[in-house]
Amino acid sequence: MRLLTLLFLCSVMGLSSLQAQVVTEWQMHEGNEGIVDFRTSSHGDPAAYTQISIPDPNDEDWEAAPLDDNGQVSISRRSGLRCKQQLDFLYFQTEVNVPKGMEIDEFNISYDKADDGARIYFFNSKHPNGHFNPKADLVLGGSIGSVNLKDEIVAGEVNRVVIVQYDNCATGNNIQGIRIKVNGTEVEAGESILDMCGNEYTTMQFGNQIWLQENLRAPACSSCPEITSIQLGNHPSRNQEFYVFDKPLYAHYNNNENDLDPVTQKPLGALFNFAAIEACNVCPEGFRIPSTRDWEKLMTTIKNDAKVLRTRDAENDNKPFMYIAGRADAYGSVVRGRFVQFWSTDTDKSAEYKANAFYLGSTVKMSPEDKRLGLYVRCVKSATPEIPDQFKLHAYSINGKRELGNYWMGWYGQANWAQILTGANADQAKIMSVKKVTADDVKDIVYLQVENFGDPGKEYYLTIDRQDGNKVKIAEGQSPLAKFRVKPALQTETPDSDYVSFESIQLPNFYLRHMGYKMYVSEATEGNLKNKVYLEDASWLFQKL
């Protein structure tokens, strides 16, 4: 069995608004056919699909598809088939939601090789019984193809996508890597996220941001026991305990803990004052409370179109994101149906008693608000950008100062240690030309090969020198100390999506960074993760070569 890599690349042009695409977690079904006797003279014979019986989407035998350490579908098992005489089918399904109004110019599917064949079926209102394009079939030994499948997709509804993969020879049965891309950014499956209380959330992706689809609920089980619950009054005289600056508090609209979004019937969550936001990160692990920059990125992605985010009704909004749920102020629960607000982490620079909040009503905007207000919390994390095959790396900042010039990773003279270059030593300085080399068959684990260093007949890689204080050097050959995992940039205030961080595989939680002009890996301790300079020094802008 060879590698199967499925890439959905949706290139959209002329959109009235760029909205979120939702992909559910992949499920797998072993099929009901068992081993099928089928004689053929070739691998990937399209006649084999006459033997399939695609299981119903709600069949009880669907289960979560096995994933590798990188979260990608990964199957590898022995095969005992009589070659070209028997078939063994596997089925994979997901749901792809393309928002209503999105004009699709291209929906391309690109494949690597697979053993022995794979076909993609689409189920929607246009194709209620399923449809496939035979030109998109994957056949073992065939070349990678690109077929425009835009006519298979229906915007504004859930499209069920089923991959039928089969094996017909006893050389192993594997399938690895099913990935979906929109506008060059991989769309991760909508995860089921649990907070510390066991509350379940789903996610949606906007650009390179992954957002919880629901507001944060009560933090009773969080690591911040100082955040306490309080009842809301309906007049300033009855609301004095809530409307304060110095106590971390949360409440519920109309004091209703079972407050539900009328469309999704999901809980609307709790209202927090800003002291609760400052107390700790109440978001589930891996997520954060949005900064002003996070909210501004979202507004840029949706082109400031409030209709993209608002819940309207179940018929027109298949995947609603935000209900106009109101807020709490000195008069208690107010403005539901008019607008809703969400905290950022940033205090307003012009008034210390205010903090920046995201406003959604008929428009979207950031507005400074009194820290005593009760606003909702929506958590976010960054998606991992896909670095190109060849690139160079630029420092986010030098000594805490933002991009003062061309500060590229490179080396100087005959030295083999990596460093940050400036124009002052341009005569002997060389900016690194870096090649991404995938390691361990995992997409986000890489060797960073330095192509323009040393003997042209040898291969050199960025490698950690444990004997020299974890300094990063250029060394010949691949080694465990040369493997890194590509991750979202630790500095979340990056101005665009082309920033990444590199975590050592051999030294988990140690990140590639510069200290001044020299390169090291150092640990992302709790203190470092609160240190602006560390976060910036461990974040890198990649530029395709």
RAHUNOR-V337413 format. One record per residue. N is the residue number from 1. RES is the residue in one small letter. PHI is phi in degrees with one decimal (999 if undefined). OMEGA is omega as a letter, one per 20 degrees, with the letter a starting at -180 (* if undefined). D_CENTER is the distance of its C-alpha to the mean C-alpha in whole Angstrom. Layout:
N;RES;PHI;OMEGA;D_CENTER  N;RES;PHI;OMEGA;D_CENTER
//
This chain:
1;m;999;r;29  2;r;-99.1;a;26  3;l;-72.9;r;23  4;l;-115.1;r;21  5;t;-121.4;a;18  6;l;-111.0;r;17  7;l;-120.1;r;15  8;f;-96.4;r;15  9;l;-117.9;a;16  10;c;-105.7;r;16  11;s;-103.1;a;18  12;v;-112.1;a;19  13;m;-129.7;r;22  14;g;65.0;a;25  15;l;-80.6;r;22  16;s;-70.6;r;24  17;s;-156.7;r;21  18;l;-89.9;a;17  19;q;-111.4;a;15  20;a;-87.7;r;12  21;q;-106.3;a;12  22;v;-116.2;r;11  23;v;-129.0;r;11  24;t;-83.1;r;13  25;e;-61.0;r;13  26;w;-69.8;r;15  27;q;-118.1;a;19  28;m;-127.0;r;22  29;h;-135.8;a;25  30;e;-75.8;a;28  31;g;84.7;a;30  32;n;-106.6;a;34  33;e;-83.1;a;36  34;g;70.4;r;36  35;i;-78.1;a;37  36;v;-106.1;r;39  37;d;-74.3;a;42  38;f;-159.6;a;41  39;r;-89.5;r;43  40;t;-152.2;r;42  41;s;-101.7;a;42  42;s;-144.4;r;39  43;h;-86.5;r;35  44;g;70.7;a;33  45;d;-58.4;a;36  46;p;-61.8;r;35  47;a;-64.9;a;38  48;a;-63.2;a;36  49;y;-72.1;r;34  50;t;-70.2;a;37  51;q;-96.0;a;37  52;i;-84.8;r;34  53;s;-141.2;a;33  54;i;-66.2;a;30  55;p;-63.5;r;29  56;d;-57.5;a;29  57;p;-60.7;a;25  58;n;-104.4;r;27  59;d;-56.7;a;29  60;e;-66.9;a;29  61;d;-88.6;r;28  62;w;-67.0;r;24  63;e;-142.6;a;22  64;a;-59.7;r;19  65;a;-67.5;r;18  66;p;-61.8;a;19  67;l;-121.8;r;16  68;d;-85.9;a;16  69;d;-64.7;a;15  70;n;-97.2;r;12  71;g;82.0;a;11  72;q;-99.2;r;12  73;v;-56.2;a;16  74;s;-150.9;r;19  75;i;-122.3;r;22  76;s;-148.7;a;25  77;r;-153.1;a;29  78;r;-71.9;r;32  79;s;-127.7;r;34  80;g;-113.6;a;38  81;l;-71.1;r;38  82;r;-77.9;a;41  83;c;-59.6;r;40  84;k;61.0;r;40  85;q;-124.0;a;42  86;q;-139.1;r;39  87;l;-125.3;r;36  88;d;-133.7;a;33  89;f;-98.4;r;30  90;l;-126.8;a;27  91;y;-121.9;r;25  92;f;-129.7;r;21  93;q;-134.7;r;20  94;t;-147.2;r;17  95;e;-118.9;r;17  96;v;-115.0;r;15  97;n;-109.0;r;16  98;v;-101.9;a;17  99;p;-60.2;r;18  100;k;-60.6;r;22  101;g;92.5;r;23  102;m;-75.2;a;21  103;e;-92.6;a;23  104;i;-96.3;r;22  105;d;-92.3;a;24  106;e;-142.5;r;22  107;f;-134.7;a;20  108;n;-103.6;r;20  109;i;-120.4;r;20  110;s;-115.8;a;20  111;y;-121.6;q;22  112;d;-98.0;a;23  113;k;-80.3;r;25  114;a;-147.9;r;26  115;d;-118.9;j;29  116;d;-121.3;r;30  117;g;-155.1;r;29  118;a;-152.4;r;26  119;r;-136.1;a;26  120;i;-109.6;r;24  121;y;-113.3;r;25  122;f;-114.6;r;24  123;f;-123.7;r;25  124;n;-162.8;a;26  125;s;-66.7;r;29  126;k;-78.5;a;30  127;h;-127.9;a;30  128;p;-63.0;a;30  129;n;-100.1;r;32  130;g;91.1;a;29  131;h;-149.6;r;29  132;f;-139.2;r;28  133;n;-109.5;a;29  134;p;-60.9;r;31  135;k;-67.4;a;30  136;a;-93.3;r;27  137;d;-61.6;r;28  138;l;-97.9;a;27  139;v;-126.2;r;30  140;l;-52.4;r;31  141;g;87.3;r;32  142;g;-78.5;r;31  143;s;-80.5;r;29  144;i;-65.3;a;26  145;g;-119.6;r;26  146;s;-141.5;a;24  147;v;-123.4;r;26  148;n;-79.1;a;25  149;l;-109.7;a;24  150;k;-61.7;a;24  151;d;-73.8;r;27  152;e;-84.5;a;25  153;i;-97.4;r;23  154;v;-117.2;r;24  155;a;-75.1;r;22  156;g;86.3;r;22  157;e;-153.3;r;22  158;v;-79.9;r;20  159;n;-104.9;r;21  160;r;-80.8;r;21  161;v;-114.4;a;20  162;v;-120.8;r;22  163;i;-100.7;r;22  164;v;-104.1;a;26  165;q;-114.4;r;26  166;y;-137.6;r;30  167;d;-113.8;r;31  168;n;-138.4;r;35  169;c;-157.4;a;36  170;a;-81.8;r;36  171;t;-120.5;a;34  172;g;102.9;a;31  173;n;-134.1;a;29  174;n;-135.2;r;25  175;i;-148.7;a;22  176;q;-142.5;r;19  177;g;78.9;r;15  178;i;-117.0;a;14  179;r;-127.6;r;12  180;i;-120.3;r;11  181;k;-121.2;r;11  182;v;-130.5;r;12  183;n;54.4;r;14  184;g;84.1;r;13  185;t;-107.9;r;9  186;e;-67.9;r;7  187;v;-94.0;r;6  188;e;-75.6;r;5  189;a;-60.5;r;8  190;g;-63.2;a;9  191;e;-79.1;r;10  192;s;-98.8;a;13  193;i;-109.8;r;13  194;l;-110.9;r;16  195;d;-88.4;a;18  196;m;-68.0;r;21  197;c;-91.8;a;23  198;g;87.7;r;22  199;n;-70.2;a;20  200;e;-100.3;r;18  201;y;-128.9;r;15  202;t;-108.9;a;13  203;t;-124.3;r;10  204;m;-135.1;a;9  205;q;-111.5;r;7  206;f;-121.4;a;9  207;g;59.5;r;9  208;n;-100.1;r;6  209;q;-112.2;r;6  210;i;-113.9;a;5  211;w;-111.2;r;9  212;l;-63.6;a;11  213;q;-81.7;r;14  214;e;-123.1;r;17  215;n;-70.3;r;18  216;l;-65.5;r;19  217;r;-94.4;a;22  218;a;-57.6;a;25  219;p;-91.8;a;24  220;a;-58.8;a;27  221;c;-103.0;a;26  222;s;-77.9;r;24  223;s;-82.3;a;25  224;c;-120.9;a;27  225;p;-64.0;r;30  226;e;-71.0;r;31  227;i;-80.0;a;29  228;t;-115.7;a;32  229;s;-87.1;a;32  230;i;-149.1;r;35  231;q;-87.7;r;37  232;l;-90.6;r;37  233;g;-94.2;a;40  234;n;-116.0;r;41  235;h;-159.1;a;43  236;p;-52.5;a;43  237;s;-69.3;a;46  238;r;-105.6;a;44  239;n;-125.2;a;40  240;q;-68.7;a;41  241;e;-71.1;r;40  242;f;-82.2;a;36  243;y;-85.5;a;37  244;v;-134.2;a;37  245;f;-93.1;a;35  246;d;-100.2;a;35  247;k;-117.1;r;34  248;p;-71.9;a;31  249;l;-134.1;r;31  250;y;-141.7;a;29  251;a;-149.3;r;31  252;h;-124.6;r;30  253;y;-57.4;a;31  254;n;55.5;r;35  255;n;56.9;a;34  256;n;-106.1;a;33  257;e;-68.2;a;30  258;n;-102.0;a;30  259;d;-61.5;a;29  260;l;-119.3;r;27  261;d;-65.6;a;25  262;p;-65.1;r;28  263;v;-88.9;a;26  264;t;-86.7;a;23  265;q;61.5;r;25  266;k;-101.1;a;23  267;p;-57.7;a;24  268;l;-86.1;r;24  269;g;85.6;a;23  270;a;-104.7;r;25  271;l;-103.4;a;26  272;f;-115.2;r;26  273;n;-84.7;a;28  274;f;-71.6;r;27  275;a;-61.3;r;29  276;a;-68.0;r;27  277;i;-64.6;a;24  278;e;-75.6;a;25  279;a;-66.2;r;26  280;c;-173.6;r;23  281;n;-82.5;a;19  282;v;-82.5;a;20  283;c;-76.3;r;16  284;p;-59.0;a;15  285;e;-55.6;a;14  286;g;91.9;r;11  287;f;-109.1;a;11  288;r;-138.2;r;13  289;i;-72.3;a;16  290;p;-64.7;r;15  291;s;-85.3;r;17  292;t;-57.7;a;19  293;r;-63.9;r;17  294;d;-59.0;r;14  295;w;-66.0;r;16  296;e;-65.2;r;18  297;k;-61.8;r;14  298;l;-61.8;r;14  299;m;-63.6;r;18  300;t;-64.0;a;17  301;t;-62.0;a;15  302;i;-90.0;r;17  303;k;55.9;r;20  304;n;57.2;a;22  305;d;-98.1;a;22  306;a;-61.5;a;23  307;k;-64.4;r;23  308;v;-64.0;a;20  309;l;-95.9;a;19  310;r;-72.3;r;22  311;t;-76.8;r;23  312;r;-112.2;r;26  313;d;-151.5;a;27  314;a;-63.7;a;26  315;e;-71.4;a;28  316;n;-98.4;a;26  317;d;-126.8;a;23  318;n;-66.2;r;21  319;k;-128.0;a;18  320;p;-64.3;a;19  321;f;-114.8;a;17  322;m;-139.3;r;19  323;y;-92.6;a;23  324;i;-78.2;a;26  325;a;-95.4;r;27  326;g;86.7;r;29  327;r;-161.6;r;29  328;a;-123.3;r;32  329;d;-136.5;a;34  330;a;-60.9;r;38  331;y;-97.3;r;39  332;g;91.2;a;37  333;s;-80.8;a;34  334;v;-142.1;r;34  335;v;59.5;r;33  336;r;-61.4;a;31  337;g;88.5;r;31  338;r;-98.7;r;31  339;f;-161.5;r;28  340;v;-137.4;r;25  341;q;-132.6;a;24  342;f;-133.5;a;21  343;w;-70.9;q;22  344;s;-105.8;r;20  345;t;-89.4;a;21  346;d;-104.1;r;23  347;t;-72.0;r;27  348;d;-67.5;a;29  349;k;-67.1;a;31  350;s;-89.9;a;34  351;a;-153.0;a;34  352;e;-64.7;a;34  353;y;-83.4;r;34  354;k;-119.0;r;31  355;a;-136.2;a;27  356;n;-74.6;r;25  357;a;-132.7;r;24  358;f;-88.7;a;22  359;y;-110.7;r;24  360;l;-129.5;r;24  361;g;-142.2;r;27  362;s;-76.5;r;28  363;t;-131.0;r;26  364;v;-121.1;r;23  365;k;-168.8;r;24  366;m;-98.9;a;24  367;s;-143.1;r;27  368;p;-74.6;a;29  369;e;-131.7;r;30  370;d;-58.3;a;32  371;k;-65.8;r;31  372;r;-80.7;a;33  373;l;-64.6;r;31  374;g;-100.8;a;29  375;l;-120.6;r;26  376;y;-80.3;r;23  377;v;-123.6;r;19  378;r;-121.9;a;16  379;c;-93.2;a;13  380;v;-142.8;r;10  381;k;-143.2;a;7  382;s;-92.2;r;6  383;a;-76.5;a;3  384;t;-79.3;r;6  385;p;-65.8;r;8  386;e;-95.9;a;11  387;i;-75.9;r;14  388;p;-72.0;a;17  389;d;-67.4;r;20  390;q;-133.0;a;22  391;f;-162.0;r;22  392;k;-125.9;a;23  393;l;-119.2;a;22  394;h;-115.9;r;23  395;a;-69.1;r;23  396;y;-67.2;r;21  397;s;-154.3;r;25  398;i;-123.7;r;28  399;n;52.5;r;30  400;g;78.5;r;28  401;k;-109.2;a;28  402;r;-75.4;r;26  403;e;39.5;a;26  404;l;-77.8;a;30  405;g;-177.5;a;30  406;n;-86.7;a;29  407;y;-103.2;a;28  408;w;-103.6;r;27  409;m;-73.5;a;26  410;g;-167.5;r;30  411;w;-148.6;a;33  412;y;-129.2;r;36  413;g;62.0;a;40  414;q;-96.0;a;40  415;a;-68.1;a;38  416;n;-104.4;r;35  417;w;-95.8;a;33  418;a;-77.3;r;30  419;q;-153.9;r;30  420;i;-91.5;a;29  421;l;-100.6;r;32  422;t;-125.8;a;34  423;g;-68.1;a;36  424;a;-66.8;a;39  425;n;-117.7;a;39  426;a;-63.8;a;38  427;d;-62.6;a;41  428;q;-109.2;a;40  429;a;-84.8;r;36  430;k;-131.1;r;34  431;i;-75.6;a;30  432;m;-68.9;r;28  433;s;-97.9;a;27  434;v;-104.5;r;24  435;k;-111.3;r;23  436;k;-80.5;r;20  437;v;-120.1;a;22  438;t;-66.5;a;19  439;a;-114.3;r;21  440;d;59.7;a;21  441;d;57.1;r;20  442;v;-116.2;a;16  443;k;-57.5;a;14  444;d;-95.6;r;12  445;i;-104.9;a;16  446;v;-137.9;q;18  447;y;-95.6;r;22  448;l;-104.3;a;22  449;q;-84.3;r;26  450;v;-91.8;a;28  451;e;-80.1;a;30  452;n;-110.0;r;32  453;f;-122.8;r;34  454;g;70.6;a;37  455;d;-67.7;a;39  456;p;-59.8;a;37  457;g;-87.2;a;38  458;k;-121.2;r;36  459;e;-111.4;a;32  460;y;-123.7;a;31  461;y;-136.8;r;28  462;l;-67.7;a;26  463;t;-138.3;r;27  464;i;-84.5;r;28  465;d;-99.2;a;32  466;r;-67.1;a;32  467;q;-83.1;a;36  468;d;-127.8;r;35  469;g;67.0;a;33  470;n;63.1;r;30  471;k;-69.5;r;30  472;v;-96.1;a;28  473;k;-125.3;r;31  474;i;-102.0;a;31  475;a;-131.6;a;32  476;e;-76.6;r;33  477;g;85.6;r;32  478;q;-86.2;r;29  479;s;-148.4;r;29  480;p;-55.8;a;26  481;l;-78.4;r;26  482;a;-104.1;a;25  483;k;-98.1;a;22  484;f;-133.3;r;18  485;r;-100.9;r;15  486;v;-78.7;a;12  487;k;-134.7;r;10  488;p;-57.5;a;9  489;a;-57.8;r;12  490;l;-64.2;r;14  491;q;-82.4;a;16  492;t;-79.8;r;13  493;e;-89.8;a;16  494;t;-59.0;a;16  495;p;-76.9;r;17  496;d;-150.4;a;15  497;s;-86.0;a;11  498;d;-90.1;r;14  499;y;-116.7;r;14  500;v;-140.8;r;13  501;s;-124.7;a;14  502;f;-122.2;r;16  503;e;-98.9;r;17  504;s;-65.8;r;20  505;i;-75.9;a;20  506;q;-70.8;a;24  507;l;-121.0;a;23  508;p;-56.5;r;20  509;n;73.6;r;19  510;f;-103.7;a;21  511;y;-116.3;r;20  512;l;-65.2;a;21  513;r;-151.2;r;23  514;h;-112.5;r;26  515;m;-119.5;a;29  516;g;70.3;a;31  517;y;-111.1;a;31  518;k;-102.8;a;31  519;m;-105.1;r;28  520;y;-142.8;q;27  521;v;-113.4;r;24  522;s;-142.4;a;25  523;e;-76.6;r;23  524;a;-85.2;r;21  525;t;-68.0;r;23  526;e;-57.6;r;23  527;g;-66.6;r;25  528;n;-64.4;a;23  529;l;-68.9;r;20  530;k;-102.9;a;22  531;n;-97.5;a;24  532;k;-58.7;a;23  533;v;-65.7;r;25  534;y;-61.1;a;23  535;l;-60.4;r;19  536;e;-71.3;a;20  537;d;-67.0;a;22  538;a;-101.5;r;19  539;s;-117.3;a;17  540;w;-131.2;r;18  541;l;-86.8;r;18  542;f;-99.8;r;18  543;q;-129.0;a;20  544;k;-63.2;r;21  545;l;-101.3;*;24
//
